[in-house]
């Protein structure tokens, strides 16, 4: 997609009627006092869904967009009823395209609302499946630390994925730290 197409999609998304999307809201766990009201999260979900709907239209890819508010964050899922290769191409190798689309959706929210967004985008359940993989990676690292007593460095991963691994390692009673910078940022798991 060219820069011009992306700019056109952003402009169109800002001016069009909201796309059809299911909105499920839950105020459970929403942080109070940080300016993250449910209505603001719903607005950011609507803006991002409009933007993503326009991108899907431009790319001629079918997908249903679902918006959910939970734990003080907007979660947007795009799924197809059948196996859609178009949606799979939007995930990309190791979720790289998905990460880029998530950042574009966040930028569309920032442009429309002047508020930074922490929304999470998932396509065809990739993040849910990846979370299971990351749980296994954390368990394997902890097992290796138990076996050798030496710290274990994991492969570089995104901030979202590192958070999942940090939480899994902590649940297993071990310690993890992020090291490195940029694309090389990774987790080191240790016993202390």
HUMO-V318298 format. One record per run of one state. SS is the DSSP state (hx for helix, st for strand, lp for the rest). FROM is the first residue (numbers start at 0). LEN is the number of residues. Records with the same first field share a line. If there is no record, write none. Layout:
# HUMO-V318298
SS: FROM-LEN ; FROM-LEN
This chain:
# HUMO-V318298
lp: 0-2 ; 15-6 ; 25-12 ; 59-4 ; 70-2 ; 79-5 ; 91-1 ; 113-6 ; 123-2 ; 148-3 ; 153-5 ; 171-3 ; 179-2 ; 184-1 ; 190-2
hx: 2-13 ; 37-22 ; 84-7 ; 92-21 ; 125-23 ; 158-13 ; 181-3
st: 21-4 ; 63-7 ; 72-7 ; 119-4 ; 151-2 ; 174-5 ; 185-5
